[in-house]
Amino acid sequence: MPSITPDTTRPLQWTKSARRPLRSRGKSLAIWVFARVVGVAVPWSAVRQADGAALLAYEHERLLALATAGERVPPVLAFDGDALVTGDVGPTLDDSLRGLAPDEQLRLLEAASADLAAFHARGQWHGGAQSRNMTWDGERFARLDFEEKLCPALPLRTVQTYDMLQLVFSLARPLAELGPLAVHAVLRAYAEGGSPVDLRAFLRPLLPRLCWVSRLAAWSSRLNDSREVKRLRTVLDGMQAFVAESSPC
């Protein structure tokens, strides 16, 4: 049987269809609730997905605008209203963290946080800034997945703040292993990265609410031992260290 050798000379391509499964009502509700827990009143209309073609057209529009602005996003190779074909911009941040030593992980997380701050400083916003939507090719970061239509429904600064919170919470697993000081370091890298967002001012009144969620979860053994709550508490400890003025839970 002849061997088959992959054609490594052909760049990777990704296709997103307007007919793909959309976000369920339950998933939309979870995102809507999460946003309010972290202090961002995302409109229901911005998280509920009902029209795949409209979402795809919006993402196509944003990719073109961001590329024109010089931002690192997947290049649009084709779009016909039913399918969007884009080029590859490297492995996701999640994938890039695997196999790294703890100190290397922290350096990469700090660099990703600072890169998001610089992105915001240029007047941009992501809307889906989770680590799975950020890539690292060994030299540069890039962003993908721009379906979330949060502006102009929300002020730019609010959406930029939500971006950073999305990134931190999406990194809860590696941050939980690295400890609260790593959370503090990632938040500090963002604050020192030139972003117009005053992250400390936003987090200061939010911390008591997150403390309340943590205490409430303690009443249920199932919730108290859940991975999600444990990650929340790790992130919360790091946030408190970052803000410094907050009262302990």
C-alpha positions in Angstrom: 0.0 0.0 0.0 1.5 3.4 -1.0 2.1 5.8 1.8 0.3 9.2 1.8 2.4 12.3 2.7 0.5 15.4 3.8 0.9 18.4 1.5 2.7 20.7 4.0 3.1 23.4 1.3 -0.6 24.2 1.2 -1.6 26.6 4.0 -4.3 25.5 6.4 -7.8 26.8 5.6 -10.9 26.9 7.8 -14.5 27.0 6.7 -17.4 28.2 8.8 -20.9 27.6 7.5 -24.1 29.6 8.0 -25.9 26.3 8.5 -23.7 25.1 11.4 -25.4 24.5 14.8 -26.0 27.7 16.6 -25.6 28.4 20.3 -28.4 26.8 22.3 -30.8 28.8 24.4 -29.3 27.2 27.5 -25.8 28.2 26.5 -26.9 31.7 25.7 -28.6 32.0 29.1 -25.4 30.8 30.8 -23.3 33.5 29.0 -25.9 36.1 29.8 -25.9 35.2 33.5 -22.0 35.0 33.6 -21.8 38.5 32.1 -24.0 39.9 34.8 -22.2 38.1 37.6 -19.0 39.8 36.5 -20.7 43.2 36.2 -21.4 43.5 32.5 -25.0 43.8 31.4 -24.8 42.1 28.1 -28.1 42.4 26.2 -30.0 39.1 25.6 -30.1 40.0 21.9 -26.3 40.1 21.8 -25.9 36.5 23.1 -28.9 34.7 21.6 -28.0 33.2 18.2 -30.9 32.7 15.8 -29.6 33.7 12.3 -26.5 31.9 11.1 -26.2 33.8 7.9 -26.4 37.2 9.7 -23.7 36.0 12.2 -21.4 34.9 9.4 -21.9 38.2 7.5 -21.1 40.2 10.6 -18.0 38.2 11.3 -16.9 38.6 7.6 -17.4 42.4 8.0 -15.4 42.5 11.2 -12.5 40.4 9.9 -12.1 42.7 6.9 -12.3 45.8 9.1 -9.7 44.5 11.5 -7.4 43.4 8.8 -7.6 46.8 7.2 -6.7 48.3 10.5 -3.6 46.2 10.6 -4.7 43.7 13.2 -3.7 40.1 13.3 -6.8 38.1 12.3 -7.4 35.1 10.0 -7.3 36.3 6.4 -10.6 36.0 4.5 -10.0 33.7 1.5 -13.7 33.5 0.3 -17.2 34.4 1.4 -20.4 33.8 -0.5 -23.0 34.4 2.3 -23.3 30.7 3.1 -19.6 29.9 3.9 -16.7 31.9 5.2 -13.2 30.5 4.3 -10.3 31.9 6.3 -6.6 31.2 6.5 -4.7 29.9 9.6 -3.0 32.1 12.2 -1.4 29.4 14.4 -2.4 27.2 17.3 -4.7 28.6 20.0 -3.3 29.9 23.3 -4.8 26.9 25.0 -2.8 24.5 22.8 0.3 26.6 23.1 0.3 26.4 26.9 0.4 22.6 26.9 3.7 21.0 27.7 5.3 24.3 28.9 7.0 24.5 32.3 5.1 26.6 34.9 7.4 29.7 34.5 7.1 29.5 30.7 3.3 29.3 31.0 3.2 32.4 33.2 5.4 34.4 30.8 3.1 33.4 27.9 0.0 34.3 29.9 1.4 37.7 30.8 2.4 38.4 27.2 -1.1 37.4 26.0 -2.7 39.8 28.6 -0.4 42.6 27.6 -1.2 42.0 23.9 -4.9 42.3 24.7 -4.2 45.6 26.4 -2.4 46.9 23.4 -5.2 45.7 21.2 -7.6 47.7 23.3 -5.3 50.7 23.3 -5.6 50.8 19.6 -9.4 51.3 20.0 -10.3 47.7 19.2 -12.5 45.1 21.0 -12.9 41.4 20.6 -16.2 40.2 22.1 -15.0 36.6 22.4 -11.7 37.0 24.1 -11.4 33.6 25.6 -8.1 31.8 25.3 -9.5 29.4 22.7 -10.0 32.4 20.4 -6.5 33.8 20.8 -3.6 32.2 18.9 0.2 32.2 19.3 2.5 31.2 16.4 5.7 31.5 18.5 6.2 35.1 17.6 2.9 36.9 17.4 -0.6 36.7 18.9 -3.7 36.8 16.7 -7.5 36.6 17.3 -10.4 34.7 15.8 -14.1 34.3 16.1 -15.8 37.7 15.8 -19.5 36.7 15.9 -20.4 38.6 19.1 -22.2 41.8 18.3 -21.6 43.7 21.6 -20.9 47.2 20.2 -22.7 49.6 19.9 -25.1 47.8 22.3 -22.6 48.4 25.0 -20.0 51.2 25.5 -16.6 50.4 24.1 -14.8 50.5 27.5 -17.4 48.1 28.9 -16.8 45.6 26.1 -13.0 45.9 26.5 -13.4 45.2 30.2 -15.5 42.2 29.4 -12.8 41.0 27.0 -10.3 41.0 29.8 -12.6 39.2 32.2 -13.4 36.6 29.5 -9.6 36.0 29.1 -8.9 35.6 32.8 -11.8 33.2 33.5 -11.1 31.2 30.4 -7.6 30.7 31.7 -8.9 29.4 35.1 -7.5 26.0 34.6 -3.8 26.9 34.2 -4.2 29.8 36.6 -5.6 27.5 39.2 -2.4 25.3 38.9 -0.1 28.3 39.0 -1.9 30.0 41.9 -3.4 33.4 42.9 -0.1 35.2 42.3 -0.3 34.2 38.6 -3.8 35.7 38.4 -2.4 38.9 39.9 0.5 38.9 37.4 -1.8 38.5 34.4 -4.1 41.3 35.6 -1.0 43.5 36.2 0.3 42.8 32.8 -2.9 44.0 31.3 -3.0 47.1 33.5 0.5 48.0 32.5 -0.1 47.3 28.8 -1.5 50.7 27.9 -5.2 49.8 27.9 -7.6 52.7 28.5 -9.6 50.4 30.8 -9.2 51.1 34.6 -9.4 47.5 35.6 -8.8 48.2 39.3 -11.7 50.7 39.4 -14.0 48.2 37.7 -13.0 45.2 39.9 -13.2 47.1 43.3 -17.0 47.2 43.5 -17.3 43.8 41.8 -15.3 41.8 44.3 -17.9 41.8 47.1 -20.4 40.3 44.6 -17.9 37.6 43.6 -17.2 36.9 47.3 -20.9 36.5 47.9 -21.2 33.9 45.0 -18.2 32.0 46.6 -19.9 32.0 50.0 -23.3 31.0 48.6 -21.7 28.0 46.8 -20.3 26.8 50.1 -23.9 25.9 51.2 -24.0 23.2 48.5 -21.4 20.4 48.7 -21.9 19.7 45.0 -21.2 23.4 44.0 -18.6 23.8 46.7 -16.5 21.0 45.3 -17.1 21.8 41.7 -14.2 22.7 39.4 -15.9 25.9 38.4 -16.2 27.2 41.9 -12.6 26.2 42.8 -11.4 28.1 39.7 -13.6 31.1 40.7 -11.9 31.2 44.1 -8.5 31.1 42.6 -9.3 33.9 40.2 -11.0 35.8 43.1 -7.9 35.6 45.3 -5.7 36.9 42.5 -8.2 39.7 41.8 -8.1 40.7 45.5 -4.3 40.8 45.4 -4.4 43.0 42.3 -6.9 45.5 43.7 -5.3 45.4 47.1 -8.0 47.7 48.7 -10.7 45.1 48.7 -11.9 43.4 51.9 -11.3 39.7 52.3 -14.2 37.3 51.9 
